[in-house]
Amino acid sequence: STQSTGAQAICGIEYQSHGDIEKDSVEVFENQRYAFLAVPLSENDPDLAFQPLPFYDFEYDWSAKVVGTIPSNVRVDSLDPVIRSKSENLLQRCFKLSQYIGVNTILIDIEGETNQNLARLCVDTTA
């Protein structure tokens, strides 16, 4: 005999770029197949420039089921001062955008074991 734990799987969909969302916008935002949508708050730019999602193109309640993602090349704990500074600026701009459009949850890729600066920036944003 098997016992049910009552646990349910929650499925979402993650988009890597704004172009993917634009192609699927009606399907993604109107269809209720997914519990959440992970969308980039900024495109993944090699120069760490802030390229925000054109959220105004979509008529949707962003706080309901949208999870924001930070570009994967953001390295706020980099030893390179230029990468670190650009990454901090991009992260802070993503945080501000998420607050403005009502995204309550953000996913951040973490690399390595040294993430003190990332932790500091996250705490400073929520304080």
DSSP file (Angstrom, degrees, kcal/mol; ACC not computed):
  #  RESIDUE AA STRUCTURE BP1 BP2  ACC     N-H-->O    O-->H-N    N-H-->O    O-->H-N    TCO  KAPPA ALPHA  PHI   PSI    X-CA   Y-CA   Z-CA
    1    1 A S              0   0    0      0, 0.0     2,-0.4     0, 0.0     0, 0.0   0.000 360.0 360.0 360.0 147.4    0.0    0.0    0.0
    2    2 A T        -     0   0    0      2,-0.0     2,-0.4     0, 0.0     0, 0.0  -0.894 360.0-142.3-114.7 146.0    1.2    3.5   -0.7
    3    3 A Q        -     0   0    0     -2,-0.4     2,-0.5     2,-0.0     3,-0.0  -0.855  12.6-133.1-106.6 142.0    0.5    6.6    1.5
    4    4 A S        -     0   0    0     -2,-0.4    -2,-0.0     1,-0.1     0, 0.0  -0.795   8.1-161.6 -91.9 132.0   -0.2   10.0    0.1
    5    5 A T        -     0   0    0     -2,-0.5    -1,-0.1     2,-0.1     3,-0.1   0.581  37.4-122.0 -87.1 -10.0    1.7   12.8    1.7
    6    6 A G        +     0   0    0      1,-0.3     2,-0.2    -3,-0.0    -2,-0.1   0.457  64.6 142.8  82.6  -0.9   -0.7   15.4    0.3
    7    7 A A        -     0   0    0      1,-0.0     2,-0.4     0, 0.0    -1,-0.3  -0.473  34.0-158.9 -74.7 144.3    2.2   17.1   -1.4
    8    8 A Q        -     0   0    0     -2,-0.2     2,-0.3    -3,-0.1    -1,-0.0  -0.948  16.9-121.0-123.1 144.9    1.6   18.7   -4.8
    9    9 A A        -     0   0    0     -2,-0.4     2,-0.6     2,-0.0     0, 0.0  -0.661  21.5-150.4 -81.4 138.3    4.0   19.5   -7.5
   10   10 A I        -     0   0    0     -2,-0.3     2,-0.4    24,-0.0    24,-0.1  -0.953  13.5-161.0-111.0 122.6    4.0   23.2   -8.5
   11   11 A C        +     0   0    0     -2,-0.6    24,-3.3    22,-0.2    25,-0.8  -0.854  15.3 166.0-109.6 138.3    5.0   23.7  -12.1
   12   12 A G  E     -a   36   0A   0     -2,-0.4     2,-0.4    22,-0.2    25,-0.2  -0.790  27.7-125.8-134.2 179.6    6.2   27.0  -13.7
   13   13 A I  E     -a   37   0A   0     23,-1.5    25,-3.1    -2,-0.3     2,-0.5  -0.997  16.0-150.9-133.0 137.7    7.9   28.1  -16.8
   14   14 A E  E     -a   38   0A   0     -2,-0.4     2,-0.4    23,-0.2    25,-0.2  -0.918   4.2-156.2-113.1 134.0   11.1   30.1  -17.1
   15   15 A Y        -     0   0    0     23,-3.0     3,-0.1    -2,-0.5    -2,-0.0  -0.896   5.9-162.6-107.0 137.0   11.8   32.5  -19.9
   16   16 A Q  S    S+     0   0    0     -2,-0.4    28,-0.3     1,-0.1     2,-0.3   0.687  72.9  19.7 -90.8 -21.6   15.4   33.4  -20.8
   17   17 A S  S  > S-     0   0    0     26,-0.1     4,-1.1     1,-0.1     3,-0.4  -0.963  73.4-114.6-147.0 162.5   14.8   36.5  -22.8
   18   18 A H  H  > S+     0   0    0     -2,-0.3     4,-2.3     1,-0.2     5,-0.2   0.842 111.7  63.9 -65.9 -33.9   12.1   39.1  -23.5
   19   19 A G  H  > S+     0   0    0      1,-0.2     4,-1.8     2,-0.2    -1,-0.2   0.861  98.7  54.5 -59.5 -36.8   11.7   37.9  -27.1
   20   20 A D  H  > S+     0   0    0     -3,-0.4     4,-1.5     1,-0.2    -1,-0.2   0.892 108.6  48.2 -64.5 -39.1   10.5   34.5  -25.8
   21   21 A I  H  X S+     0   0    0     -4,-1.1     4,-0.9     1,-0.2    -2,-0.2   0.913 108.0  54.5 -67.9 -42.2    7.8   36.1  -23.7
   22   22 A E  H  < S+     0   0    0     -4,-2.3     3,-0.5     1,-0.2     4,-0.3   0.883 108.8  49.1 -59.4 -38.9    6.7   38.3  -26.6
   23   23 A K  H  < S+     0   0    0     -4,-1.8    -1,-0.2     1,-0.2    -2,-0.2   0.858 124.0  30.4 -67.5 -35.1    6.2   35.2  -28.8
   24   24 A D  H  X S+     0   0    0     -4,-1.5     4,-3.5    -5,-0.1     5,-0.3   0.267  82.3 118.9-107.2  10.1    4.2   33.4  -26.1
   25   25 A S  H  X S+     0   0    0     -4,-0.9     4,-2.5    -3,-0.5     5,-0.4   0.846  78.8  43.5 -54.7 -44.1    2.5   36.3  -24.3
   26   26 A V  H  >>S+     0   0    0     -4,-0.3     4,-2.0     2,-0.2     5,-0.5   0.956 119.2  43.9 -65.9 -47.6   -1.1   35.4  -25.0
   27   27 A E  H  >5S+     0   0    0      3,-0.2     4,-1.4    -4,-0.2    -2,-0.2   0.919 119.2  43.4 -61.0 -45.0   -0.5   31.7  -24.2
   28   28 A V  H  <5S+     0   0    0     -4,-3.5     6,-0.2    -7,-0.2    -2,-0.2   0.939 121.5  34.6 -69.9 -49.2    1.6   32.5  -21.1
   29   29 A F  H  <5S+     0   0    0     -4,-2.5    -1,-0.2    -5,-0.3    -2,-0.2   0.756 124.7  39.3 -84.3 -24.4   -0.5   35.2  -19.5
   30   30 A E  H  <5S+     0   0    0     -4,-2.0     2,-0.3    -5,-0.4    -3,-0.2   0.809 101.4  76.7 -93.7 -32.8   -4.0   34.0  -20.4
   31   31 A N     << -     0   0    0     -4,-1.4     3,-0.4    -5,-0.5    -4,-0.0  -0.592  65.8-153.6 -81.8 138.5   -3.5   30.3  -20.0
   32   32 A Q        +     0   0    0     -2,-0.3    -1,-0.1     1,-0.2    -4,-0.1  -0.015  60.2 114.2-102.2  29.8   -3.5   29.1  -16.4
   33   33 A R        +     0   0    0     -5,-0.1     2,-0.4     2,-0.0    -1,-0.2   0.765  68.9  61.5 -71.0 -24.1   -1.4   25.9  -16.9
   34   34 A Y        -     0   0    0     -3,-0.4   -22,-0.2    -6,-0.2     3,-0.1  -0.820  66.8-149.2-111.4 143.7    1.5   27.2  -14.8
   35   35 A A  S    S+     0   0    0    -24,-3.3     2,-0.3    -2,-0.4   -23,-0.2   0.788  86.0   3.4 -76.0 -28.4    1.6   28.1  -11.2
   36   36 A F  E     -a   12   0A   0    -25,-0.8   -23,-1.5     2,-0.0     2,-0.4  -0.986  61.1-140.7-153.0 161.1    4.2   30.8  -11.8
   37   37 A L  E     -ab  13  66A   0     28,-2.6    30,-3.7    -2,-0.3     2,-0.6  -0.995  12.4-150.5-124.4 128.7    6.2   32.4  -14.6
   38   38 A A  E     +ab  14  67A   0    -25,-3.1   -23,-3.0    -2,-0.4    30,-0.2  -0.897  24.8 176.3-100.2 118.5    9.9   33.2  -14.2
   39   39 A V  E     - b   0  68A   0     28,-2.7    30,-2.3    -2,-0.6     2,-0.2  -0.941  33.5-108.0-125.5 144.5   10.8   36.2  -16.4
   40   40 A P  E     - b   0  69A   0      0, 0.0    30,-0.2     0, 0.0    13,-0.1  -0.507  14.7-155.7 -71.0 132.5   14.0   38.2  -16.7
   41   41 A L  S    S+     0   0    0     28,-2.7    12,-1.0     1,-0.2     2,-0.3   0.704  86.0  12.5 -77.5 -20.0   13.9   41.6  -15.1
   42   42 A S  B    S-D   52   0B   0     27,-0.5    -1,-0.2    10,-0.2     8,-0.1  -0.981  91.1-100.7-150.4 147.3   16.7   42.6  -17.5
   43   43 A E        -     0   0    0      8,-2.2     2,-1.4    -2,-0.3     8,-0.3  -0.305  44.6-101.5 -63.0 154.8   18.2   41.0  -20.6
   44   44 A N        -     0   0    0    -28,-0.3    -1,-0.1     6,-0.1     6,-0.1  -0.673  51.3-176.5 -80.6  92.0   21.5   39.1  -20.2
   45   45 A D    >   -     0   0    0     -2,-1.4     3,-2.1     4,-0.3    28,-0.0  -0.782  30.1-138.9 -97.6 131.9   23.8   41.8  -21.6
   46   46 A P  T 3  S+     0   0    0      0, 0.0    -1,-0.1     0, 0.0    -2,-0.0   0.785 107.1  48.4 -60.8 -26.1   27.5   41.0  -21.9
   47   47 A D  T 3  S-     0   0    0      2,-0.1    -3,-0.0    39,-0.0    -2,-0.0   0.313 114.7-117.0 -94.2   8.2   28.4   44.6  -20.7
   48   48 A L    <   +     0   0    0     -3,-2.1     2,-0.2     1,-0.2    42,-0.1   0.816  57.0 162.5  59.8  33.0   25.9   44.3  -17.8
   49   49 A A        -     0   0    0      1,-0.1     2,-0.6    40,-0.0    -4,-0.3  -0.602  46.0-109.3 -80.5 144.7   23.8   47.1  -19.1
   50   50 A F        +     0   0    0     -2,-0.2    -8,-0.1    -8,-0.1    -6,-0.1  -0.654  42.0 169.6 -78.1 117.8   20.3   47.4  -17.7
   51   51 A Q        -     0   0    0     -2,-0.6    -8,-2.2    -8,-0.3    -1,-0.1  -0.785  23.0-154.9-128.7  85.1   17.8   46.3  -20.4
   52   52 A P  B     -D   42   0B   0      0, 0.0   -10,-0.2     0, 0.0   -11,-0.1  -0.158  22.7 -98.4 -69.2 155.3   14.4   46.0  -18.6
   53   53 A L        -     0   0    0    -12,-1.0     2,-2.7   -13,-0.1     3,-0.2  -0.494  33.3-121.6 -64.0 132.1   11.5   43.9  -19.6
   54   54 A P    >   +     0   0    0      0, 0.0     3,-2.2     0, 0.0     4,-0.2  -0.405  46.4 166.9 -75.8  69.2    8.9   46.0  -21.5
   55   55 A F  G >   +     0   0    0     -2,-2.7     3,-1.7     1,-0.3     5,-0.2   0.727  62.4  72.1 -60.3 -24.3    6.3   45.1  -18.9
   56   56 A Y  G 3  S+     0   0    0      1,-0.3    -1,-0.3    -3,-0.2    -3,-0.0   0.656  85.5  68.2 -68.5 -13.9    3.9   47.8  -20.1
   57   57 A D  G <  S+     0   0    0     -3,-2.2     2,-0.5     1,-0.1    -1,-0.3   0.631  94.2  66.2 -77.3 -12.5    3.3   45.7  -23.2
   58   58 A F  S <  S-     0   0    0     -3,-1.7     2,-1.3    -4,-0.2    -1,-0.1  -0.935  71.9-148.0-117.4 126.1    1.5   43.0  -21.1
   59   59 A E        +     0   0    0     -2,-0.5     2,-0.3     2,-0.1    -3,-0.1  -0.734  54.8 122.9 -90.7  93.0   -1.7   43.6  -19.3
   60   60 A Y  S    S-     0   0    0     -2,-1.3     2,-1.2    -5,-0.2     3,-0.1  -0.996  71.0-109.4-153.3 148.6   -1.2   41.3  -16.4
   61   61 A D    >>  -     0   0    0     -2,-0.3     3,-1.4     1,-0.2     4,-0.7  -0.707  32.8-168.2 -81.4  98.8   -1.1   41.4  -12.6
   62   62 A W  H 3> S+     0   0    0     -2,-1.2     4,-1.3    39,-0.3    42,-0.2   0.767  80.5  58.1 -63.5 -28.0    2.6   40.9  -12.1
   63   63 A S  H 34 S+     0   0    0     38,-0.2    -1,-0.3     1,-0.2    41,-0.1   0.684  93.9  70.6 -76.8 -15.5    2.3   40.2   -8.4
   64   64 A A  H <4 S-     0   0    0     -3,-1.4    -1,-0.2     1,-0.1    -2,-0.2   0.946 126.0 -20.9 -70.3 -50.0    0.0   37.3   -8.9
   65   65 A K  H  < S+     0   0    0     -4,-0.7   -28,-2.6    -3,-0.1     2,-0.5   0.230  96.8 116.7-150.9  21.8    2.3   34.7  -10.4
   66   66 A V  E  <  -b   37   0A   0     -4,-1.3    39,-0.5   -30,-0.2     2,-0.5  -0.843  39.2-165.7-100.1 130.9    5.4   36.3  -11.9
   67   67 A V  E     -bc  38 105A   0    -30,-3.7   -28,-2.7    -2,-0.5     2,-0.2  -0.961  17.9-137.3-110.4 126.6    8.9   35.5  -10.4
   68   68 A G  E     -bc  39 106A   0     37,-2.9    39,-3.2    -2,-0.5     2,-0.4  -0.580  14.5-154.2 -83.7 146.9   11.6   37.9  -11.6
   69   69 A T  E     -bc  40 107A   0    -30,-2.3   -28,-2.7    -2,-0.2   -27,-0.5  -0.933   9.1-135.2-120.4 148.0   15.0   36.5  -12.5
   70   70 A I        -     0   0    0     37,-1.8    39,-0.3    -2,-0.4   -26,-0.1  -0.786  41.4 -90.8 -96.4 140.3   18.4   38.3  -12.4
   71   71 A P    >   -     0   0    0      0, 0.0     3,-1.7     0, 0.0    38,-0.1  -0.208  33.5-127.4 -52.0 139.4   20.7   38.0  -15.4
   72   72 A S  T 3  S+     0   0    0      1,-0.3   -28,-0.0    36,-0.1    -2,-0.0   0.658 103.5  63.3 -68.2 -16.0   23.0   35.0  -14.9
   73   73 A N  T 3  S+     0   0    0    -28,-0.0     2,-0.5     2,-0.0    -1,-0.3   0.391  71.3 118.1 -91.1   6.0   26.1   37.0  -15.6
   74   74 A V    <   +     0   0    0     -3,-1.7     2,-0.3     1,-0.1     3,-0.1  -0.611  37.1 175.6 -72.5 123.5   25.6   39.3  -12.6
   75   75 A R    >   +     0   0    0     -2,-0.5     3,-1.5     8,-0.4    12,-0.2  -0.704  12.0 166.2-132.5  79.2   28.6   38.8  -10.3
   76   76 A V  T 3  S+     0   0    0     -2,-0.3    -1,-0.1     1,-0.3    12,-0.1   0.626  80.7  52.1 -73.1 -12.0   28.4   41.2   -7.4
   77   77 A D  T 3  S+     0   0    0     -3,-0.1    -1,-0.3    40,-0.1    39,-0.1   0.134  80.8 134.9-107.2  19.0   31.1   39.2   -5.5
   78   78 A S    <   -     0   0    0     -3,-1.5     6,-0.1     1,-0.1    -3,-0.0  -0.335  57.9-138.2 -65.0 147.2   33.6   39.3   -8.4
   79   79 A L  S    S+     0   0    0      5,-0.0    -1,-0.1     4,-0.0     3,-0.0   0.684  85.3  90.9 -77.5 -18.8   37.2   40.2   -7.5
   80   80 A D  S  > S-     0   0    0      1,-0.2     4,-2.6     2,-0.0     5,-0.2  -0.701  72.8-150.5 -77.7 117.0   37.3   42.3  -10.7
   81   81 A P  H  > S+     0   0    0      0, 0.0     4,-2.2     0, 0.0     5,-0.2   0.804  93.1  52.0 -62.9 -30.0   36.2   45.8   -9.5
   82   82 A V  H  > S+     0   0    0      2,-0.2     4,-2.6     1,-0.2     5,-0.3   0.946 113.1  42.9 -71.1 -48.0   34.6   46.8  -12.8
   83   83 A I  H  > S+     0   0    0      1,-0.2     4,-2.5     2,-0.2    -8,-0.4   0.911 115.2  51.3 -62.5 -42.2   32.5   43.6  -13.1
   84   84 A R  H  X S+     0   0    0     -4,-2.6     4,-2.5     2,-0.2    -2,-0.2   0.934 112.2  45.0 -60.7 -47.9   31.6   44.0   -9.4
   85   85 A S  H  X S+     0   0    0     -4,-2.2     4,-2.2     2,-0.2    -2,-0.2   0.926 115.3  46.2 -64.6 -46.6   30.5   47.6   -9.8
   86   86 A K  H  X S+     0   0    0     -4,-2.6     4,-2.4     1,-0.2    -1,-0.2   0.897 113.4  50.7 -63.6 -39.1   28.5   47.0  -13.0
   87   87 A S  H  X S+     0   0    0     -4,-2.5     4,-2.8    -5,-0.3    -2,-0.2   0.909 109.0  50.3 -65.7 -42.2   26.9   43.9  -11.4
   88   88 A E  H  X S+     0   0    0     -4,-2.5     4,-2.6     2,-0.2     5,-0.2   0.923 111.4  49.1 -60.6 -44.3   25.9   45.8   -8.3
   89   89 A N  H  X S+     0   0    0     -4,-2.2     4,-2.1     2,-0.2    -2,-0.2   0.927 113.0  46.5 -61.5 -45.9   24.3   48.6  -10.4
   90   90 A L  H  X S+     0   0    0     -4,-2.4     4,-2.3     2,-0.2    -2,-0.2   0.919 112.5  50.0 -64.4 -43.7   22.4   46.1  -12.5
   91   91 A L  H  X S+     0   0    0     -4,-2.8     4,-2.4     1,-0.2    -2,-0.2   0.929 111.0  48.9 -60.9 -46.0   21.2   44.2   -9.5
   92   92 A Q  H  X S+     0   0    0     -4,-2.6     4,-2.3     1,-0.2    -1,-0.2   0.880 110.8  50.4 -63.5 -37.9   20.0   47.3   -7.8
   93   93 A R  H  X S+     0   0    0     -4,-2.1     4,-2.4     2,-0.2    -1,-0.2   0.885 109.8  50.8 -67.4 -37.7   18.1   48.5  -10.9
   94   94 A C  H  X S+     0   0    0     -4,-2.3     4,-2.5     2,-0.2    -2,-0.2   0.908 109.3  51.3 -64.1 -41.4   16.5   45.0  -11.2
   95   95 A F  H  X S+     0   0    0     -4,-2.4     4,-2.0     2,-0.2    -2,-0.2   0.931 111.0  47.9 -59.7 -45.7   15.4   45.3   -7.5
   96   96 A K  H  X S+     0   0    0     -4,-2.3     4,-2.2     1,-0.2    -2,-0.2   0.905 111.5  50.1 -63.6 -41.7   13.9   48.7   -8.2
   97   97 A L  H  X S+     0   0    0     -4,-2.4     4,-2.6     1,-0.2     5,-0.2   0.921 108.6  52.5 -62.3 -43.3   12.0   47.5  -11.3
   98   98 A S  H  X>S+     0   0    0     -4,-2.5     5,-2.2     1,-0.2     4,-0.9   0.895 110.7  47.6 -62.1 -38.7   10.6   44.6   -9.4
   99   99 A Q  H  <5S+     0   0    0     -4,-2.0    -1,-0.2     3,-0.2    -2,-0.2   0.898 112.0  50.9 -65.8 -39.7    9.3   46.9   -6.7
  100  100 A Y  H  <5S+     0   0    0     -4,-2.2    -2,-0.2     1,-0.2    -1,-0.2   0.899 116.7  37.7 -66.4 -42.3    7.8   49.2   -9.3
  101  101 A I  H  <5S-     0   0    0     -4,-2.6   -39,-0.3    -5,-0.1    -1,-0.2   0.502 115.2-110.7 -92.7  -2.5    5.9   46.5  -11.2
  102  102 A G  T  <5 +     0   0    0     -4,-0.9     2,-0.7     1,-0.3    -3,-0.2   0.721  58.2 156.9  86.8  21.4    4.9   44.5   -8.1
  103  103 A V      < -     0   0    0     -5,-2.2    -1,-0.3    -6,-0.2   -40,-0.2  -0.733  18.0-174.5 -80.6 119.0    7.1   41.4   -8.6
  104  104 A N        +     0   0    0     -2,-0.7     2,-0.4   -38,-0.4    -1,-0.1   0.612  61.2  52.7 -92.7 -13.7    7.4   40.0   -5.1
  105  105 A T  E     -c   67   0A   0    -39,-0.5   -37,-2.9    -7,-0.1     2,-0.4  -0.976  59.7-172.5-129.8 137.7    9.8   37.2   -5.7
  106  106 A I  E     -c   68   0A   0     -2,-0.4     2,-0.4   -39,-0.2   -37,-0.2  -0.993  12.4-149.0-131.3 135.7   13.2   37.2   -7.4
  107  107 A L  E     -c   69   0A   0    -39,-3.2   -37,-1.8    -2,-0.4     2,-0.4  -0.879  15.9-173.3-101.3 133.5   15.5   34.2   -8.3
  108  108 A I        -     0   0    0     -2,-0.4     2,-0.3   -39,-0.2   -36,-0.1  -0.992  22.5-130.1-129.1 126.0   19.2   34.8   -8.3
  109  109 A D        -     0   0    0     -2,-0.4     2,-0.5   -39,-0.3   -35,-0.0  -0.567  25.6-155.9 -70.1 133.0   21.8   32.3   -9.5
  110  110 A I        -     0   0    0     -2,-0.3     2,-0.4   -35,-0.0     5,-0.1  -0.952   8.7-168.9-116.0 130.3   24.5   31.8   -6.9
  111  111 A E        -     0   0    0     -2,-0.5     3,-0.2     3,-0.1    -2,-0.0  -0.937  50.7  -8.9-116.8 140.7   28.0   30.6   -7.8
  112  112 A G  S    S-     0   0    0     -2,-0.4     3,-0.0     1,-0.2    -2,-0.0  -0.089  85.7 -78.2  73.8-173.1   30.6   29.6   -5.3
  113  113 A E  S    S+     0   0    0      1,-0.1     2,-0.9    -3,-0.0    -1,-0.2   0.505 104.4  83.1-105.9  -8.0   30.6   29.9   -1.6
  114  114 A T        +     0   0    0     -3,-0.2    -3,-0.1     1,-0.1    -1,-0.1  -0.836  41.0 136.2-105.0 101.7   31.5   33.5   -1.2
  115  115 A N     >  +     0   0    0     -2,-0.9     4,-2.4     1,-0.1     5,-0.2  -0.074  20.6 126.4-134.1  33.6   28.3   35.6   -1.6
  116  116 A Q  H  > S+     0   0    0      1,-0.2     4,-2.6     2,-0.2     5,-0.2   0.898  77.0  49.5 -63.1 -41.5   28.7   38.2    1.2
  117  117 A N  H  > S+     0   0    0      2,-0.2     4,-2.6     1,-0.2    -1,-0.2   0.902 110.6  50.8 -66.4 -39.3   28.2   41.2   -1.0
  118  118 A L  H  > S+     0   0    0      2,-0.2     4,-2.3     1,-0.2    -2,-0.2   0.929 111.0  48.8 -61.2 -44.9   25.1   39.6   -2.6
  119  119 A A  H  X S+     0   0    0     -4,-2.4     4,-2.4     1,-0.2    -2,-0.2   0.920 111.2  50.3 -61.0 -43.7   23.7   39.0    0.9
  120  120 A R  H  X S+     0   0    0     -4,-2.6     4,-2.7     1,-0.2    -2,-0.2   0.918 111.0  48.5 -60.8 -44.3   24.5   42.6    1.9
  121  121 A L  H  X S+     0   0    0     -4,-2.6     4,-1.7     2,-0.2    -1,-0.2   0.888 111.9  49.4 -65.2 -39.0   22.8   44.0   -1.2
  122  122 A C  H  X S+     0   0    0     -4,-2.3     4,-1.6     2,-0.2    -1,-0.2   0.916 113.4  45.9 -65.7 -43.1   19.7   41.8   -0.7
  123  123 A V  H  X S+     0   0    0     -4,-2.4     4,-1.3     1,-0.2    -2,-0.2   0.913 110.9  52.6 -66.6 -42.5   19.4   42.9    2.9
  124  124 A D  H  < S+     0   0    0     -4,-2.7    -1,-0.2     1,-0.2    -2,-0.2   0.852 108.9  51.8 -61.2 -34.3   19.9   46.5    2.1
  125  125 A T  H  < S+     0   0    0     -4,-1.7    -1,-0.2     1,-0.2    -2,-0.2   0.859 113.0  42.7 -71.4 -35.7   17.1   46.3   -0.5
  126  126 A T  H  <        0   0    0     -4,-1.6    -1,-0.2     1,-0.2    -2,-0.2   0.606 360.0 360.0 -87.7 -11.5   14.6   44.8    1.9
  127  127 A A     <        0   0    0     -4,-1.3    -1,-0.2    -5,-0.1    -2,-0.1   0.491 360.0 360.0 -74.8 360.0   15.5   47.1    4.8
